[in-house]
Structure formats: C-alpha cells, structure tokens
Amino acid sequence: MPFSADLSETWIEFGVGTSLQVSQKTTLYGNVNYETTFDGDSHGFDGKIGLRVNW
C-alpha cells in the first residue's frame, strides 16, 4: 500500500541530525523530524538511523 498524505494545509517541519565517525571508513548517522500544521490539528514524527561504510 503506497504512502499518501493530505497536504492541503500549511505546515512546518523541524529537524535535527548528527553523524559520528567510528573509523576511517565507517560513520553512524541519525536524524529526527517533527512536522505540524500551523493550526495544530495534525502533526507527526519521523527519523532515520544508519551506518555508512565507504569502500
């Protein structure tokens, strides 16, 4: 089932992220976002974490 959202309202998004190099070729990363409509009746969170390896 595909994701869909009704974005007919004006909304704003705040986010923060970071990365941490654990070796010369490996980095851990993550971010978190918060979205809300200006009238406050809809909101949501999302985030990602991952491991990046350079060959």
DRENTORKOL-3810 file (N, C-alpha, C; in nm, 4 decimals):
REM DRENTORKOL-3810
@n.u->0.0850; n.v->-0.1178; n.w->0.0000; ca.u->0.0000; ca.v->0.0000; ca.w->0.0000; c.u->0.0894; c.v->0.1239; c.w->0.0000
@n.u->0.0760; n.v->0.2110; n.w->-0.0969; ca.u->0.1609; ca.v->0.3305; ca.w->-0.1021; c.u->0.1231; c.v->0.4307; c.w->0.0067
@n.u->0.2232; n.v->0.5058; n.w->0.0511; ca.u->0.2015; ca.v->0.6117; ca.w->0.1499; c.u->0.1438; c.v->0.7330; c.w->0.0802
@n.u->0.0444; n.v->0.7936; n.w->0.1421; ca.u->-0.0090; ca.v->0.9191; ca.w->0.0900; c.u->-0.0474; c.v->1.0088; c.w->0.2066
@n.u->-0.0471; n.v->1.1379; n.w->0.1816; ca.u->-0.0815; ca.v->1.2351; ca.w->0.2848; c.u->-0.1561; c.v->1.3512; c.w->0.2213
@n.u->-0.2538; n.v->1.4032; n.w->0.2943; ca.u->-0.3259; ca.v->1.5211; ca.w->0.2502; c.u->-0.2509; c.v->1.6435; c.w->0.3002
@n.u->-0.1850; n.v->1.7155; n.w->0.2107; ca.u->-0.1045; ca.v->1.8314; ca.w->0.2481; c.u->-0.1723; c.v->1.9610; c.w->0.2053
@n.u->-0.3045; n.v->1.9656; n.w->0.2199; ca.u->-0.3772; ca.v->2.0846; ca.w->0.1774; c.u->-0.3595; c.v->2.2017; c.w->0.2738
@n.u->-0.3095; n.v->2.1763; n.w->0.3945; ca.u->-0.2874; ca.v->2.2823; ca.w->0.4916; c.u->-0.1414; c.v->2.3280; c.w->0.4857
@n.u->-0.1150; n.v->2.4456; n.w->0.5425; ca.u->0.0218; ca.v->2.4942; ca.w->0.5544; c.u->0.0843; c.v->2.4286; c.w->0.6761
@n.u->0.2064; n.v->2.3769; n.w->0.6602; ca.u->0.2717; ca.v->2.3063; ca.w->0.7683; c.u->0.4168; c.v->2.3503; c.w->0.7796
@n.u->0.4805; n.v->2.3117; n.w->0.8906; ca.u->0.6198; ca.v->2.3461; ca.w->0.9161; c.u->0.6896; c.v->2.2216; c.w->0.9691
@n.u->0.8186; n.v->2.2112; n.w->0.9405; ca.u->0.8968; ca.v->2.0953; ca.w->0.9823; c.u->1.0227; c.v->2.1414; c.w->1.0543
@n.u->1.0543; n.v->2.0763; n.w->1.1655; ca.u->1.1776; ca.v->2.0997; ca.w->1.2397; c.u->1.2549; c.v->1.9684; c.w->1.2430
@n.u->1.3862; n.v->1.9760; n.w->1.2302; ca.u->1.4650; ca.v->1.8541; ca.w->1.2328; c.u->1.6039; c.v->1.8765; c.w->1.2888
@n.u->1.6613; n.v->1.7672; n.w->1.3371; ca.u->1.7972; ca.v->1.7691; ca.w->1.3883; c.u->1.8622; c.v->1.6360; c.w->1.3524
@n.u->1.9907; n.v->1.6416; n.w->1.3237; ca.u->2.0624; ca.v->1.5202; ca.w->1.2880; c.u->2.2078; c.v->1.5282; c.w->1.3292
@n.u->2.2701; n.v->1.4122; n.w->1.3305; ca.u->2.4106; ca.v->1.4057; ca.w->1.3679; c.u->2.4761; c.v->1.2858; c.w->1.3013
@n.u->2.6072; n.v->1.2892; n.w->1.2971; ca.u->2.6839; ca.v->1.1739; ca.w->1.2496; c.u->2.8073; c.v->1.1595; c.w->1.3373
@n.u->2.8520; n.v->1.0358; n.w->1.3504; ca.u->2.9666; ca.v->1.0049; ca.w->1.4345; c.u->3.0584; c.v->0.9115; c.w->1.3577
@n.u->3.1797; n.v->0.9572; n.w->1.3311; ca.u->3.2753; ca.v->0.8746; ca.w->1.2594; c.u->3.3374; c.v->0.7774; c.w->1.3582
@n.u->3.3169; n.v->0.6461; n.w->1.3359; ca.u->3.3667; ca.v->0.5443; ca.w->1.4279; c.u->3.4974; c.v->0.4810; c.w->1.3798
@n.u->3.5281; n.v->0.4968; n.w->1.2527; ca.u->3.6571; ca.v->0.4548; ca.w->1.1986; c.u->3.6827; c.v->0.5368; c.w->1.0727
@n.u->3.7939; n.v->0.5113; n.w->1.0066; ca.u->3.8280; ca.v->0.5900; ca.w->0.8878; c.u->3.7242; c.v->0.5736; c.w->0.7775
@n.u->3.6578; n.v->0.4579; n.w->0.7698; ca.u->3.5634; ca.v->0.4320; ca.w->0.6621; c.u->3.4194; c.v->0.4121; c.w->0.7085
@n.u->3.3928; n.v->0.4231; n.w->0.8372; ca.u->3.2596; ca.v->0.3920; ca.w->0.8899; c.u->3.2035; c.v->0.5089; c.w->0.9705
@n.u->3.0778; n.v->0.5439; n.w->0.9425; ca.u->3.0100; ca.v->0.6539; ca.w->1.0113; c.u->2.8697; c.v->0.6095; c.w->1.0516
@n.u->2.8318; n.v->0.6382; n.w->1.1752; ca.u->2.6944; ca.v->0.6218; ca.w->1.2210; c.u->2.6233; c.v->0.7546; c.w->1.2020
@n.u->2.4960; n.v->0.7526; n.w->1.1608; ca.u->2.4228; ca.v->0.8771; ca.w->1.1448; c.u->2.2777; c.v->0.8588; c.w->1.1917
@n.u->2.2139; n.v->0.9697; n.w->1.2202; ca.u->2.0736; ca.v->0.9673; ca.w->1.2590; c.u->2.0130; c.v->1.1052; c.w->1.2507
@n.u->1.8819; n.v->1.1081; n.w->1.2336; ca.u->1.8095; ca.v->1.2356; ca.w->1.2368; c.u->1.6669; c.v->1.2126; c.w->1.2839
@n.u->1.6069; n.v->1.3171; n.w->1.3369; ca.u->1.4684; ca.v->1.3154; ca.w->1.3848; c.u->1.4006; c.v->1.4413; c.w->1.3332
@n.u->1.2765; n.v->1.4283; n.w->1.2849; ca.u->1.1991; ca.v->1.5416; ca.w->1.2346; c.u->1.0627; c.v->1.5451; c.w->1.3017
@n.u->1.0115; n.v->1.6648; n.w->1.3182; ca.u->0.8760; ca.v->1.6868; ca.w->1.3687; c.u->0.8040; c.v->1.7783; c.w->1.2709
@n.u->0.6845; n.v->1.7381; n.w->1.2294; ca.u->0.6047; ca.v->1.8189; ca.w->1.1373; c.u->0.4719; c.v->1.8532; c.w->1.2035
@n.u->0.4224; n.v->1.9743; n.w->1.1785; ca.u->0.2922; ca.v->2.0146; ca.w->1.2306; c.u->0.2285; c.v->2.1177; c.w->1.1375
@n.u->0.0979; n.v->2.1211; n.w->1.1386; ca.u->0.0271; ca.v->2.2259; ca.w->1.0664; c.u->0.0221; c.v->2.3495; c.w->1.1549
@n.u->0.0067; n.v->2.4649; n.w->1.0937; ca.u->0.0050; ca.v->2.5888; ca.w->1.1713; c.u->-0.1139; c.v->2.5969; c.w->1.2657
@n.u->-0.2253; n.v->2.5325; n.w->1.2320; ca.u->-0.3385; ca.v->2.5350; ca.w->1.3243; c.u->-0.3286; c.v->2.4265; c.w->1.4313
@n.u->-0.2288; n.v->2.3391; n.w->1.4228; ca.u->-0.2024; ca.v->2.2416; ca.w->1.5279; c.u->-0.2896; c.v->2.1176; c.w->1.5275
@n.u->-0.3753; n.v->2.0980; n.w->1.4263; ca.u->-0.4629; ca.v->1.9818; ca.w->1.4297; c.u->-0.3996; c.v->1.8559; c.w->1.3699
@n.u->-0.2825; n.v->1.8659; n.w->1.3074; ca.u->-0.2115; ca.v->1.7497; ca.w->1.2534; c.u->-0.0631; c.v->1.7627; c.w->1.2858
@n.u->-0.0017; n.v->1.6497; n.w->1.3206; ca.u->0.1414; ca.v->1.6503; ca.w->1.3471; c.u->0.1977; c.v->1.5102; c.w->1.3268
@n.u->0.3288; n.v->1.5009; n.w->1.3178; ca.u->0.3930; ca.v->1.3717; ca.w->1.3008; c.u->0.5418; c.v->1.3787; c.w->1.3287
@n.u->0.5996; n.v->1.2615; n.w->1.3516; ca.u->0.7425; ca.v->1.2454; ca.w->1.3751; c.u->0.7971; c.v->1.1456; c.w->1.2746
@n.u->0.9209; n.v->1.1612; n.w->1.2380; ca.u->0.9906; ca.v->1.0575; ca.w->1.1625; c.u->1.1385; c.v->1.0673; c.w->1.1937
@n.u->1.2103; n.v->0.9629; n.w->1.1616; ca.u->1.3527; ca.v->0.9618; ca.w->1.1877; c.u->1.4217; c.v->0.8516; c.w->1.1101
@n.u->1.5520; n.v->0.8610; n.w->1.1073; ca.u->1.6347; ca.v->0.7612; ca.w->1.0411; c.u->1.7603; c.v->0.7388; c.w->1.1230
@n.u->1.8058; n.v->0.6163; n.w->1.1232; ca.u->1.9376; ca.v->0.5839; ca.w->1.1764; c.u->2.0060; c.v->0.4944; c.w->1.0742
@n.u->2.1369; n.v->0.5011; n.w->1.0706; ca.u->2.2059; ca.v->0.4199; ca.w->0.9722; c.u->2.3544; c.v->0.4098; c.w->0.9957
@n.u->2.4144; n.v->0.3242; n.w->0.9170; ca.u->2.5574; ca.v->0.3010; ca.w->0.9189; c.u->2.6077; c.v->0.3199; c.w->0.7761
@n.u->2.7025; n.v->0.4087; n.w->0.7585; ca.u->2.7594; ca.v->0.4373; ca.w->0.6272; c.u->2.9015; c.v->0.3824; c.w->0.6219
@n.u->2.9302; n.v->0.3018; n.w->0.5204; ca.u->3.0634; ca.v->0.2439; ca.w->0.5018; c.u->3.1166; c.v->0.2836; c.w->0.3651
@n.u->3.2320; n.v->0.3465; n.w->0.3624; ca.u->3.2980; ca.v->0.3835; ca.w->0.2360; c.u->3.3971; c.v->0.2753; c.w->0.1992
@n.u->3.3931; n.v->0.2312; n.w->0.0737; ca.u->3.4815; ca.v->0.1233; ca.w->0.0279; c.u->3.6109; c.v->0.1790; c.w->-0.0221
END
